[in-house]
């Protein structure tokens, strides 16, 4: 990791820059695949599966028998862990349900907002080097709580934990499709894969690009996304071995991930570096983590106020506060996807089982985006109802504003009603 001491504030943006990928030719390649899937349907999906994943797909949808087989294969301890995580995630997300509140803004004028589920959603779970079954919990559970009528899951992985978790969350439509072709299939629909209205889930740069391109054509996506990242704020009260473990837990995601340590202590820099080197040698994914560490930073700053300001500038996906007074410091955090407070709150807890959602904004998008929640799977529709008395109370206000904007028909929509009320004392009902 690169070590920087007491950087000038003018250099922060350069210092905190994420790894930059060359995407100059990426969009054209991805768009060509999407358009072929759009016009070619299942045949195009099979073609790209053979070309990119080296698999022959006879049936795109996973047969029901495969779920029972997966459950029988999975170790009881892992099933119990998945069940416990599902329970915690359900508890946290169910608490996000909102009751409808009717607000009377003035006598006779009632307004309210209601959450309505997005009817069709698509979930993408990458294959790659790790079966991310935990992401099925993070996406499938809030989709079920929200009441989405059709949930489509695409994944190139048939790992038993993937299928078991899908079944546990109640997802029935699972397709063995990966990559750009999976995003295209869900965005446009094929003979086998239903079209959805919103797509969720992580992926590599090709999948991320595909999601952004289908978003331009009218399909909603969860958020812009990039490689995983963590920032740790540590002082002398931290446990260096814990900090090192947290940094490596994100570095092992991929070579394009980034981890950042900000500290007010030279001692912490030394001790964390030593712990990190010792733990790195024991990791099965050492090569991946080592590549990520080349993109990563350790930064020494003069005080906690500077540290918090710097971390808000960075806007990390995950922020760990391994320092004294973590609760008070957390109140000063304005830009982060998810915050983990204290020496005994590892980021891994949020990744798997504490209850919060691990689908979070990366690449600085935490400045403006929230992580996935129950709200991600619903639309907020507003309603209003005005009584005759209410229209008499608010009518002149609407007329004055419409006239000032030169929109006479808007004004007249109120005026004709007020005249009818003045004439008959009641509104026309037929």
C-alpha positions in Angstrom: 0.0 0.0 0.0 1.2 3.5 -0.8 1.9 5.6 2.4 1.3 9.4 2.4 1.9 11.6 5.4 0.1 14.9 6.0 -1.1 15.5 2.5 -2.1 19.1 1.5 -5.8 19.4 1.1 -5.3 20.6 -2.5 -3.9 17.1 -3.3 -6.8 15.1 -1.8 -8.7 14.5 -5.0 -5.7 13.2 -6.8 -4.6 11.1 -3.7 -8.0 9.6 -3.3 -8.6 8.7 -7.0 -10.0 5.3 -7.7 -8.3 2.9 -10.2 -9.3 4.1 -13.7 -10.2 1.6 -16.4 -10.0 2.2 -20.1 -13.6 2.0 -21.2 -13.1 3.6 -24.6 -14.0 0.4 -26.5 -16.1 -1.2 -23.8 -19.5 0.4 -24.6 -19.5 -0.6 -28.2 -18.7 -4.3 -27.5 -21.3 -4.4 -24.7 -23.9 -2.6 -26.8 -23.4 -5.0 -29.7 -24.1 -8.0 -27.4 -27.2 -6.3 -25.9 -28.6 -5.5 -29.4 -28.1 -9.1 -30.5 -29.8 -10.4 -27.5 -32.6 -7.9 -28.0 -33.3 -9.2 -31.6 -32.1 -12.8 -31.2 -33.6 -13.8 -27.9 -32.7 -17.3 -26.5 -30.5 -18.1 -29.5 -28.3 -15.1 -28.9 -28.1 -16.0 -25.2 -27.0 -19.5 -26.0 -24.4 -18.2 -28.6 -22.8 -15.9 -26.1 -22.8 -18.5 -23.3 -20.9 -20.8 -25.6 -18.5 -18.0 -26.7 -17.8 -16.4 -23.3 -18.6 -19.0 -20.7 -17.7 -22.1 -22.7 -21.0 -23.8 -21.8 -23.8 -25.2 -23.9 -27.2 -24.2 -22.5 -30.0 -26.6 -23.5 -32.5 -25.2 -21.0 -32.0 -21.7 -19.8 -34.2 -22.1 -16.7 -33.0 -24.2 -13.8 -35.4 -27.2 -13.3 -37.2 -27.5 -10.0 -35.4 -30.8 -9.2 -32.1 -29.0 -9.1 -33.2 -27.0 -6.0 -34.0 -30.1 -4.0 -30.7 -31.6 -5.0 -28.8 -28.5 -3.9 -30.5 -28.5 -0.5 -29.5 -32.1 0.0 -25.9 -31.4 -1.0 -25.4 -28.4 1.3 -23.8 -28.8 4.7 -26.2 -28.4 7.6 -23.9 -25.7 9.2 -24.0 -23.6 6.1 -27.7 -23.9 5.7 -28.2 -22.8 9.3 -25.9 -19.8 8.7 -27.9 -18.8 5.6 -31.1 -19.2 7.5 -29.9 -17.0 10.4 -28.7 -14.3 7.9 -32.0 -14.4 6.2 -33.8 -13.9 9.4 -31.7 -10.9 10.4 -32.0 -9.3 6.9 -35.7 -9.9 6.9 -36.1 -8.3 10.3 -34.1 -5.2 9.3 -35.9 -4.7 5.9 -39.4 -5.4 7.2 -39.0 -2.6 9.7 -38.6 -0.2 6.7 -42.2 -0.6 5.7 -44.1 2.6 5.9 -47.7 3.2 7.0 -49.9 5.4 4.8 -50.4 8.8 6.4 -53.2 11.0 5.1 -52.1 14.6 5.5 -54.7 17.4 5.4 -52.7 20.4 4.1 -55.7 22.7 4.6 -59.3 22.0 5.4 -60.8 19.7 2.7 -57.5 19.0 1.0 -56.1 15.6 1.7 -52.8 14.2 0.4 -51.0 10.9 1.0 -48.3 8.7 -0.4 -48.4 5.0 -0.8 -45.6 2.5 -1.5 -46.4 0.2 -4.5 -44.1 -2.7 -5.4 -42.3 -2.7 -8.7 -44.1 -5.5 -10.4 -41.2 -7.1 -12.3 -37.6 -7.1 -11.1 -34.4 -8.9 -12.2 -31.6 -9.9 -10.0 -28.1 -10.6 -11.3 -25.7 -12.8 -9.3 -22.2 -13.2 -10.9 -20.4 -16.4 -11.1 -16.7 -15.6 -11.2 -14.3 -16.9 -8.6 -16.8 -16.8 -5.6 -20.5 -17.9 -5.4 -22.1 -14.7 -4.1 -25.2 -16.4 -2.6 -25.3 -13.7 0.1 -26.4 -11.2 -2.6 -29.5 -13.3 -3.2 -30.5 -12.6 0.4 -29.8 -8.9 0.0 -31.9 -8.6 -3.1 -34.4 -11.3 -2.9 -35.6 -10.7 0.6 -36.6 -7.0 0.2 -38.1 -7.8 -3.2 -40.4 -10.4 -1.5 -41.2 -8.0 1.4 -42.1 -5.2 -1.1 -44.5 -7.6 -2.9 -42.8 -7.7 -6.3 -45.0 -10.1 -8.4 -42.3 -11.4 -10.6 -38.7 -11.9 -9.6 -36.2 -13.2 -12.1 -32.7 -14.3 -11.1 -29.9 -14.8 -13.6 -26.6 -16.4 -12.7 -24.0 -18.4 -14.5 -23.3 -20.4 -11.2 -25.2 -23.5 -10.2 -23.4 -23.7 -6.9 -25.6 -25.5 -4.4 -25.6 -22.5 -2.0 -26.9 -20.3 -4.9 -29.8 -22.6 -5.6 -30.6 -23.2 -1.9 -30.6 -19.5 -1.1 -32.8 -18.7 -4.1 -35.3 -21.4 -2.9 -35.1 -20.1 0.7 -36.0 -16.6 -0.4 -38.9 -17.8 -2.6 -37.4 -17.1 -6.0 -38.7 -19.6 -8.5 -37.5 -18.3 -11.9 -33.7 -18.9 -12.0 -31.8 -18.9 -15.3 -28.3 -20.1 -15.9 -27.3 -17.0 -17.8 -24.3 -14.8 -17.0 -22.6 -11.6 -18.2 -23.9 -9.0 -20.6 -26.3 -11.5 -22.1 -28.1 -11.9 -18.8 -28.6 -8.2 -18.4 -29.9 -8.0 -22.0 -32.2 -11.0 -21.5 -33.8 -9.4 -18.4 -33.9 -5.9 -19.9 -35.6 -6.9 -23.2 -37.1 -10.3 -22.5 -36.5 -13.5 -24.6 -38.6 -16.5 -25.3 -37.6 -17.9 -22.0 -36.7 -15.0 -19.8 -39.4 -12.5 -18.8 -38.7 -8.8 -19.3 -38.3 -6.8 -16.1 -38.7 -3.2 -15.1 -35.6 -2.8 -12.8 -32.3 -4.7 -12.6 -30.3 -5.2 -9.5 -27.0 -6.8 -8.7 -23.2 -6.6 -8.9 -20.9 -7.6 -11.7 -17.7 -7.0 -13.6 -17.0 -3.9 -15.8 -19.0 -5.5 -18.7 -22.0 -6.2 -16.5 -21.8 -2.7 -15.0 -21.6 -1.2 -18.5 -24.5 -3.3 -19.7 -26.7 -2.1 -16.8 -25.9 1.5 -17.6 -26.7 1.1 -21.3 -30.1 -0.6 -20.7 -30.8 2.2 -18.2 -30.5 4.6 -21.1 -33.1 2.7 -23.0 -35.6 2.9 -20.1 -34.9 0.0 -17.8 -34.2 1.1 -14.2 -31.2 -0.2 -12.4 -30.3 -0.2 -8.7 -27.3 2.2 -8.9 -24.1 2.9 -10.7 -21.5 0.5 -9.4 -17.8 -0.1 -9.5 -15.2 -2.3 -7.7 -15.7 -2.9 -4.0 -13.9 -0.6 -1.5 -13.4 0.0 2.2 -12.0 2.9 4.2 -10.9 2.5 7.8 -10.4 5.4 10.2 -8.1 4.2 13.0 -6.4 5.7 16.0 -4.2 4.2 18.8 -7.2 2.5 20.3 -7.6 0.2 17.3 -6.5 -3.4 17.1 -4.0 -3.5 14.2 -4.7 -7.1 13.3 -8.5 -6.3 13.1 -7.8 -3.3 10.8 -5.5 -5.4 8.6 -8.1 -8.1 8.3 -10.8 -5.6 7.3 -8.6 -4.1 4.6 -7.8 -7.5 3.2 -11.4 -8.6 3.3 -12.2 -6.0 0.6 -8.8 -6.4 -1.2 -9.6 -10.0 -1.9 -12.7 -9.1 -3.9 -10.8 -8.3 -7.0 -7.6 -6.7 -8.3 -9.5 -3.5 -9.1 -10.7 -3.1 -5.6 -9.3 -0.4 -3.4 -8.8 -0.1 0.4 -7.8 3.0 2.3 -6.5 3.5 5.8 -6.7 7.0 7.4 -5.0 7.4 10.8 -3.8 10.0 13.2 -1.0 7.7 14.4 2.4 6.8 12.9 2.3 3.8 15.2 -0.9 2.6 13.6 0.7 2.8 10.2 3.6 0.6 11.3 1.5 -2.0 13.2 -1.2 -2.3 10.6 1.4 -2.8 7.8 3.1 -5.6 9.8 -0.2 -7.3 10.5 -1.3 -6.9 6.9 1.8 -8.5 5.5 1.5 -11.4 8.0 -2.1 -12.1 7.1 -1.7 -11.6 3.4 0.7 -14.6 3.1 -2.0 -16.9 4.5 -4.7 -15.9 2.1 -5.9 -18.3 -0.6 -6.6 -15.2 -2.8 -3.3 -13.6 -2.0 -2.6 -12.8 -5.7 -5.9 -10.9 -6.0 -5.5 -9.1 -2.7 -1.9 -8.1 -3.6 -3.0 -6.6 -6.9 -5.7 -4.6 -5.1 -3.2 -3.3 -2.5 -1.2 -1.7 -5.3 -4.2 0.6 -5.8 -4.6 1.3 -2.1 -3.5 3.9 0.3 -2.4 4.5 3.9 -2.7 8.2 4.9 -1.4 9.9 8.0 -3.3 13.1 9.0 -2.9 15.5 11.9 -6.3 15.1 13.6 -9.7 13.5 13.6 -11.4 16.5 12.0 -9.1 16.3 9.1 -9.6 12.6 8.9 -13.4 12.9 8.8 -13.3 15.7 6.2 -11.0 13.5 4.0 -13.2 10.5 4.3 -16.3 12.4 3.4 -14.5 13.7 0.4 -13.7 10.1 -0.6 -17.3 8.9 0.1 -16.4 5.2 0.6 -18.7 2.3 0.0 -17.8 0.9 3.4 -16.4 3.0 6.3 -15.1 1.5 9.5 -14.5 3.7 12.5 -11.9 1.8 14.6 -11.3 4.6 17.1 -12.3 6.1 20.3 -15.6 8.0 20.3 -16.8 6.2 17.2 -20.4 6.9 17.9 -19.8 10.7 18.1 -17.6 10.6 14.9 -20.3 8.7 13.1 -22.6 11.8 13.4 -20.1 13.7 11.3 -20.2 11.2 8.5 -22.1 12.7 5.5 -20.9 10.6 2.6 -20.6 6.8 2.9 -22.6 3.8 1.9 -22.5 2.0 5.2 -20.7 2.7 8.5 -19.3 0.2 10.9 -18.4 1.5 14.4 -15.9 0.1 16.9 -13.3 -2.6 17.0 -15.8 -5.5 17.0 -17.9 -4.5 14.0 -16.2 -6.0 11.0 -17.4 -5.0 7.5 -18.0 -8.7 6.9 -20.9 -8.6 9.3 -22.7 -6.2 6.9 -21.7 -8.3 3.9 -23.4 -11.4 5.3 -25.6 -11.4 8.3 -26.1 -8.4 10.6 -29.2 -7.3 8.7 -28.2 -4.3 6.7 -27.9 -4.5 2.9 -24.5 -5.0 1.3 -25.5 -3.6 -2.1 -24.0 -0.2 -1.8 -22.8 2.8 -3.9 -19.2 2.6 -4.9 -16.8 4.9 -6.8 -17.8 8.0 -4.8 -21.5 7.6 -5.6 -22.2 7.5 -1.9 -22.3 11.3 -2.1 -25.7 11.1 -3.8 -26.9 7.5 -3.7 -28.2 5.2 -1.0 -27.6 1.5 -0.7 -30.3 -1.0 -1.7 -33.2 -1.1 0.8 -36.9 -1.9 0.7 -37.4 1.5 -1.0 -35.4 0.2 -3.9 -38.2 -2.2 -4.8 -41.1 0.1 -4.5 -42.5 3.2 -6.2 -43.9 6.0 -4.1 -47.2 7.1 -5.6 -48.9 10.2 -4.3 -52.7 10.6 -4.0 -55.0 13.5 -3.2 -58.6 14.1 -2.7 -60.3 17.5 -2.5 -63.8 18.1 -1.1 -66.0 20.9 -2.4 -65.1 22.9 0.7 -61.4 22.2 0.0 -61.6 23.4 -3.6 -63.2 26.7 -2.4 -60.4 27.1 0.1 -57.5 26.4 -2.3 -59.1 27.4 -5.7 -58.1 31.1 -5.8 -54.5 30.1 -5.0 -54.4 27.8 -8.0 -56.1 30.3 -10.3 -53.7 33.0 -9.4 -50.6 30.9 -9.9 -51.9 29.4 -13.2 -52.8 32.9 -14.6 -49.3 34.2 -13.6 -47.7 31.3 -15.6 -50.0 32.1 -18.6 -51.7 28.6 -18.4 -55.3 29.6 -18.9 -56.6 26.0 -19.2 -55.1 25.1 -15.9 -56.9 28.1 -14.3 -60.1 27.2 -16.0 -60.1 23.6 -14.7 -60.6 25.2 -11.3 -62.8 28.1 -12.3 -65.5 25.9 -13.9 -65.8 23.9 -10.7 -66.0 27.0 -8.5 -68.7 28.4 -10.7 -70.7 25.2 -10.5 -70.3 25.2 -6.7 -71.5 28.8 -6.6 -74.5 28.0 -8.7 -75.7 24.7 -7.2 -73.8 24.4 -3.9 -72.4 21.1 -5.0 -70.2 19.6 -7.7 -71.5 17.7 -10.7 -71.3 14.0 -10.0 -72.0 12.4 -13.4 
